[in-house]
């Protein structure tokens, strides 16, 4: 994909285009200042807020009906409006840096000492005040805060694409000096949003100290700075601006919740600066528990589907409303057939993968637009798109296995790794995949095409062909979601030393050989029938063990077979142990299922469970539990030994939780 931020001109239809800004009339600014002064703010704070308002008339009207925001100890009165970015600075004593502060009592030199925390200004108004030794101290503090925030929480790329989305909490703060003849400025600081305003200033090339000591004290210079951007848009037009210029215009203003009043709780006696601190704590120290990465991918998945299904004046929808519902997993199995879609989950997985990850830069841009609608992330990575596709694919699987978390987590991780196969991006969007009910080739034809590509040397040390790639995507789904996983992530410890290839490397090695293509075909065929996955020979026939049973396909056997080695029955070492472990895990799962089946036996036809009603013979239960306890202790001993051998680094071990499945 091209770097859209460096394009000239910059407008490609992506990103937010703000409404044309107009420099407000001085009379409107003065009227707002008078209204703010009438609400109880000081003259200096009223002037600072009025000068900062993008639409002074609108803000003045809102003063008649302010919003109330409850915090611990009182209620903040706020007005939601837009402010010029050149009028707001980050909090000079930002709580984010508490963990790195240098305190004089600990031996820090005077040059390293922190600024005092702002306190309530005299009176009962919603203003803060801070006392600093000299203007230079505040200058250094403001600029250092901005540089640190931009480095630790960079948001400038996102803001350049969509502007600031969430409002900043803005509070007036008066500065006083211990020793300086300068007129102390009144600043508008961010009680919440210092990272956002710092990234805005980074985009616009502002130093906060310039705002505090230059623009804040010179109304003409302040208005001239804003007007140069307004005139640039008026002169050139939005579409003729470069991407960098568009980003700066998007950052020219910020949404804000301006605090214009404070009512302390009668019995609490909380002062204004304490209420502001309580608000910061509620936002950053005691916030709601963040969503998990899986939940985030789910939400992004719906946003991406919305973007792909929407048409605009310049482009058609990428998917139909019916496909959107199919990909989202919100239709029944019968509706899938009625709508003309394949009933096979691997076909759905392949279509999702091709749609979200393939299709060239045009489709990728639309997927990124869906992601940006939730995150404002300007340049989502391919890994982000893979995670979203996998979460959509897993929706039916998770629904069926929500009661077995250990089943879902490892499979999500392996699918995310496997579907990073770069060849996926080359799958054509205008050709029907195998499995389409209204056309396309059969599974056997897909296998034959992949065999031909393998015979031509595709995939051997290079990239897979289109048929090999499609077959790999579909086989991967069943190899990962099968009860006994036939494709796992690379191991750790001794397992990593044995075979450290990624899932992508294993797939490419497998599909580049005739035997591997036949194996992938058999995996898909058996998976669609709901049957176990068995290993096959060069000609595609099943392989039997010494006792005449089909050999179940496992990750160990797949990695061993497609690692350039001749296949033999592993009788020693890690390959043999991993094969036996697969038998152990399957036996445990069979036991769990057997217990569930027994529990479902009714006391009489149509009645409740016999077991839940009458229980079972205690001596028989005790005998079974003794066997299980012995097995459980043995597995725990294995896990302890593994930790000792691997320096007890806390690496995960299936032996620790296998009996909790």
N, C-alpha and C positions, 0 to 999 in steps of 0.2 A: 504494500500500500504506500501511497505517497504521503509525505509529511504535509498535511493540510495547513499547518501553522505557518509554513514558509512559502505558500503559494502566492503568486502575484497575478491578478488581483485575488483577494481572499474569499469572496463569496461563492460558495458552491451549493447554497441552499441549506447547509448545516449550521447549527448554532443559533443563538438567540439574536434577533435584530430588535434593539430597543426602539421605542417611539422617539421621533425627533425631539431633542431637548431644546428648551428656550431659556435664555438667561432671564431670570425674574426681574420685574421692575423694582427699583429702589423703594418706591412707595409701598409696594406689597411687603417688602422685607421689613420696613419700619412698622407697618400695621401689625405684622406678626410679632415683632419684638414688644410692642405695647401690650398685645394680648397675653403674651407669656409673662410679662412683668405683672400684669393684673392677676395671674394665677398664683403669684407668690414667689416666682423666681427672681433672682437678683438682676440688676440691670445688665451686668456683664454676661451672665449666663443667657439672658433673653436675647441679647444681641448676637451671641455666638450661635445659638440655635436658629435664629431667624436667618442669619447669613448662610447657614448650612442647608436650609430647606430648598429642595428642588422646586416645589410648588408651594410657596408660602400661603397662598389663599386657601388651598386645600387643608393644610395643616392647621390654619387658624379656625376653619370650620370644625375640625375634629376636636378642638379644645373644648367645645361645648358638650361633647359626649365622649369622655375618655374611657379607655378600657381599664379594667381592674385586674391586676395580677397578684394573687395571693402568694406570699412567701412567709417563711417562719418569722413571726413577730410583727407582721403588718401587711399592708397592701400597697403595692406600687401602682400609680396611675400612669398609664402609658398612652402614647399616640403612635400609630403606625404610619410611616411616611417614607419618603426617599430623601437621602442626604447626599450632598456632593462629597465624593471621597476625599477631596482635598481639605475637608474640614474636620476629619475624624482621625484620631491617633490611637494606637494600641494602649492598653492599660500599662502605665509605667512601672507598676509593681505587680506584674502578671503572676498569679498564683501558680501557673504551669511550671515555673522555675524554682519552686520551693525546694525541691530535692537537690539543687545545686547551689543554693545560696551560701555565701561566705559570711560568717558572723564574727563580729569583732571579739566577742567573748572567747571564741575559739582560736584567736591569734591572727585573724585576718587583718591586713593593713588597712589603713583608712581609705586608700584608693579603691579597695575591693568591697567596701561595705555597701550594703543594700540601701535603697531608699526606704523611708518609712512608708507604712501602709496608709493610704488616704483615709482621712476621718471625715466626720460630718462637718459641713460648714456651719458657722453660727446661724442661729435661728432654726426654724423648722422646715426650711425648704429642701427640695430634692437635689441637693448639691453636695459635692465632696470638696475637700481641700487637702493640699499636700504641702508640707513645708520642707524645702530643700536648701542646702547651704548656698548654692550659687547656680545661675542659669546653666553653666557648663555641666553641672551634675545631672540636671534633667535632660540636657541635650544628649549626653553620652548614654543615659539610661534609656531614652526613647529609641535611639538608633540601635543600641545593642539589643533591645527587646525585639525590634523588627527583624534584625538579621538572624537572631536565634530562632524566632518563630518560623521564618521563611525556610531555614535550614531543616528544622525538625518536623515541620508540618507543611510542606510545600503544596500550595493550592493554586498557583498562578496559571498552570495549564488548564485546569478545570474552569477557573473563573474566566479565562480568556475565551472559552467556548460558550459558556452559559451565563456569565456574570455571577454575582453573589446571589444564591437562591434563598438561604435562610436569613431572616433579619438579624442584625446586630442589636444588642442591648446597649444603648448609648446614654451616658450620664455626664452632666456638666461637672467640671472639676477646676477649681481655682488654685493657682500656684502662688505661693509666697516664699520669700527668700530670707535667709538669716543675714546675708550680707550681699547686697547688690542694689544699685540705684535704679535698675530697670523696672519698667512697669510690668507687674506680674500678669501673665496671660490667663485667660479662662479657656480651657480646652474641653473638647468633647471626646471622652475616652470610652472605650468599649469595655463594659463590665463583662460582656460575653461576646466573643467574635474577634479577639485580637489576632488570631491566625488568619482569619479571612481578610481583615483590613490590612494586615502586613503584606499578604500576597497581592492585594490590590495595589498597594504602594510600590511593590516590586515591579508590577506590570507597567505602572505609570512613571516609574523612575523617581519616586518621591522619597525623601528622607523625612521621617516624622518630625525631626527637629526643624526642618524647613517650614513645615506646616505650623508648628508651635510658635516659632519666633519670627517668621517672615510673613506668611500668608495670613496668619491669625491677626496680625497687627496692621495689615494694610489691605483694606477692603478693595481698593482699586486693583492692586496686583492679584488678589484672590479671584476677582471676577474676570480679569484678563486671562488668567490661566485656564479657567473653565471655558471661556468664550473661544479660545483658539481651537478647541476640539469641536465645539458646536459649529463654528464657521467652516472647519475642514469637511464635516459631513455635508453641510449645506452646499459647499462649493463643488465637491467631487461626486457626491452621491454615495450611498452605502455600498453598492455593488462595485464601485471603482476603488474602494479602500483596500489596502493590502490586508492580509490576515492579521498581521501584527497590529495594524491600526484599528481594525475591527475589535480586536481583543482589548485595546486600550479604551475604546469608546464604551464597550460593555462594562468596563470597570470604572467608568467616570462617576457613576452613582452607586449607592448601596441601599438596600432596604433596611429600615431601622425601626426599632421599637424605642422611642425616645421617652425617658422617664421625666414627667412634668409635674409629679406630685407624689406624696407619701403620707399614708395614714397609719401610724403605729397602733398596734393592739393596745387597748386601754390598760390592761393589767400587765402586759409584757414590758412596756417601757423601752422598747428597742429603738435605737437611733438609726438614722438613715444608712450610714456606712455599714452597720451590722446587717441590715436588711439586704443590702447589695451583696455582701459577703455570703449571706445565706442563699441568695439566688445562685451565686457562682457554685456553691457547694452542691446545691440541688442539681445543677446542670452537669458538673464535671466530677464531683466526688461521690455523690450518691445518685448517679443517673440510672435509668432503667437498664436492666441487663441487656447487653447487646445481642442482636440476632446471631445465630450460628452461621457459618459460611454456607451450609446447605440451605438454610432459610433465605439467605441473601441471593443465592443462585436461583432458588425457586421464584422469588419476586422478580429478579432480572429476567428470568425465562418468560414470564407472562408479559413483561414490558417489551421484550424482543419480539414475541409473537404478535403483539399489537402493532409494532412498527412494520413487520413484514406483511401484515394483512391490510395495512392502510395504503390507499392510493392518494396521490397528490396531482396537482395540475401538470406536473412535469414527468411523472412516472407512474407505472401501474403497480398494483399490489403484487408482492412476490409470492404469496400463498393465498389460497381461497379461504373464506370463512369456515368451510368444512375441514380443510386441512389444519387450520388453526385449532379447531376443537379436537381433532385427532392427535395433533402434536401435544396439546395441553392435557390429553388423557381424560377429558371430561365427557366422553361419549361411551355408551355401552358397547359390548362386543357385537351385539346384533346391529346397532347403529353403524358400526364400522363396516359390516357387510353391506348394509343397505346403502351406505354412501359410496360404495365401490372401492373401499380401501382393503388392503391385504389384512387378513386376520393374524398374520405372523408378527410377533414382536420384533424380530430381527429386521424385517422390512421397514417397520416404523422407525426403528433405531437408525437404519441407514438413511432414510429420508430426512430425519431430523439432522443427522450429522452432515449430510450433503447440503441441506438448506442453511444451517447456521454457520458451517465452517467452509463451505465451498462457494461457488458462484461468482468468484472474482471480487474486485474492489467495490463494485456497486452494491452487492449483497452485504459485504462486510461493513460498508458504511451504514447501511440500514440497521444491521445488528448493533453496531456501535451507538447509533442514535437511540435505540431502545435502552441500552445500558446507561447512556448519559441521562436519559429521562429520569432515572432514579439516583444516579450518583454524580452527575456532572463530570464524570471522568472523560477527559478529552480524547485520550488515545488508549482505549481498552486493548489489552494484549490478547493474543490468540489463546493463551491459557484461560483467560476469562471466558471467552466464547466456548471453549471446550467444556469448562465446568458447567456452564449454563445448559449446553446440549446434553450432557450426562444427566443432569438433574431432571430434565424433561423426560429422558429415556427411562429413568428409574421410577417415575411416578407410579406406574402400575405395579412394579416390583415392590416398592415400599408399602403400597397399600396392602399387598398380600402378606408382607413380612414385617409389619410394624411392631409385632410382638417379639421380634428377634433382632435387636439392634446389632449384635455381633455379625449377623448375616449381611447387613446393608453396608456398614462402614468399609470393610476391606474391598468390597466389590465396587463401591464408588471410587475408591482410590485407584484401583487397577484400570477401570474404564477411563478415568481421567488421563492416566498415563498412556494407555493404548491408543486412544483417539487423538493423541498428538501426532499421529502418523502424518508427515507432511504431504504425502500423496493425496490425502483426502481433499485438499484444496483444488485438485485438478479434476475431480468428478464433474462431468458435464451436467448443467442444470436443465438442459433442453432435451435430454434423452431419458426415456423411462427406465427405471431400475428394474431388475428382476423382481417379480412378485406383484407387479402392478396388474390389477384385474382387467384393465382395458388395453393391455398390450405389454410390450417388453419381452425379454427372453425368459425361458424356463430356467430352473435351478441347474439342470443338466447342461444347458447351453452356456450358462455362466461358468460352470466348472470347466467345460471344454475350452472356452475362450481363455480362461486362466491357465490351463495346461499349455496352451499354445504360447502364451506369453512367457511362461516358465521355460519352455523348450527354446525360446529365442534368447534366453539369458536375462530377461528382465528380473530385477530384484536381487540378482547375484552380485552383491557388492555395490548395488546402485538402487534406483527407484523401482518400485513395483509398477506394473501396468494397470490400466483402468479396471479390468476384470479381476485381477489379483487383489486390487485395493478394495473393490466392492465385496468380494468374497471374504477378505480379511475382516472388514467391518462387521459383517453379519456373523461370521464364526466367532468373533471376539465376544459378541453379546452372549452367546450360549456358553462359551468356555469360561466366562466370568460369572454368569448368574447360575450355573449349575450348582447343585448342592456340594459336590466335590469340585472345587475350582480347578480347571485345567489350564488356567493362565493366572499367575499371581504376580505381584510386584517383585522386584529383585529383593533378595533376602538381606539379612544382616548377620554380622559375625561370621561364623563358619559358612553359612549358606551364601553370603555375599562372595566369599573367597571361591566357593565352588562354581557359581555362575552369577556374575554381576550384570548381565545384560538387562537392559530395560525391556518393558513389554513391547515397545516398538521394534527393538532389535530382534526379539524372538519371533514376532509376527513376520517381519521381513525375511528372516531366514527360513521360516516355515513355508511361506507362499512362493518362495523362489525355487522350490523343488517339487517334482511330480508327486512324490508321496505326501508332501505337505498340502498341496492343492486338494488331493483326494481326501486327506484327513479333514480339511476345512469343509469340504462338501459334505462329508459324513456327519460332521458336527452340526451343521445347519439342518440336514435332513432329520437326524435324530432329535435335535432340539425342538423342531416344529412338531414332532410326534410326541413330545413329552417323555422321551426315552433317555436312559443313561447314555453317556458319551463313551464310546469304546475306541481303542486304538486300531488303526488299520495299517496294512502292509503297503508296499509300493503300488500294487494294482488296486488298492482300495478295499480289499477284503479284510474282515476283522481278524485280529491276532488273538490266539488262545494261549492261556497259561498252561503249565505242565499238568494241571488237574482238569483241563478241558474247558475252563471257563473263559469267557471273553475278558480281555485285559482292559480294565477301566482306565480312561484317559486322565492323567494327573499332570500337574505342573511339572513335577520332576521328570516324568517321561517325555513331555513335550520338549523341555529344555535339553534333555539328554539326546533325544532323537535328532533335533535340528541344531546341533552344535558341531556338526561335521564328524560325528563319531558313528560307528556302526552300532545298531541297536542290539543289545544283549539283555537278558534278564538280569537286572541288578541284584546281586546277592550280598554285597558288602558295601560299606561306606555310606556317605550321605544320600546318594541316589536311592539305594535300597531302603534306607531308613525313612526317607520322605514318602516313598511308595507305601510303606507299611503304616506311616502316620495317616495317610489318606484313608486307609482301612479303619484305623482307630476312630477317626472323626466321623466316618460314615456309620460305624457301629453305634456311636453315641447318639447320632441323629436318629438312627433307627429305633434306639431305645426310647428316646423322647417321643417319637411318633407312636410307638407301641403303647406307651403309658397314656397318651392322649386318646388313642383309639379305645383302650380299655375303659377309660373314664367316661367315654361316650355311650357305653352299653346301657340301655334303659332297664329299669327294674321290671317293666312290662311294656308291651308294645304301645308306643306313644307316651310313655311315662318319663319321669326324671331319671337322672343317672343312678344306677344301682350303687356305685362306689360312693357317690356323695351322700347317698341315703343310708347305706348300711356299713360302709367301710370295707376292710378286707382282713383276712386272718392275720393277727399280729405275728405269730411265729414265722409265717412265710414272708411277711414284710421285713422282719428282723434279719432273716437269712439273706434276702436280696440287698438290704442296706449294708450288711457286713462286707459283701462282695464289692459294692460300690465304694464304700469307705476305703477299702484296701486299694482299689484302683485310683481313687482320688489322692491318697497319700503318695502313691508311686508317681503320679503325674506331678505332684507338688515337689517331690524330691528331684525330678528331672529339671523342673523350672529353676530350683535353687542352684543346682549344679551348673546350669546354663549361665546364670547370673555370675557365679564365681568365675567360670571360664572366660566370660566376656567382661571382666573387671566390674561387674555389678553396675552397669551404666543405665539400668532401668529399661533395657530394650524389651519390647513387647514379646510375650510368649503365649502361644495358643494353649500350652499346657495349663496355664493359670486359670483359664475360663472355659475350657471345653465342656466341663460338666454343668456349666451355667447356661448352655445353649437352649 
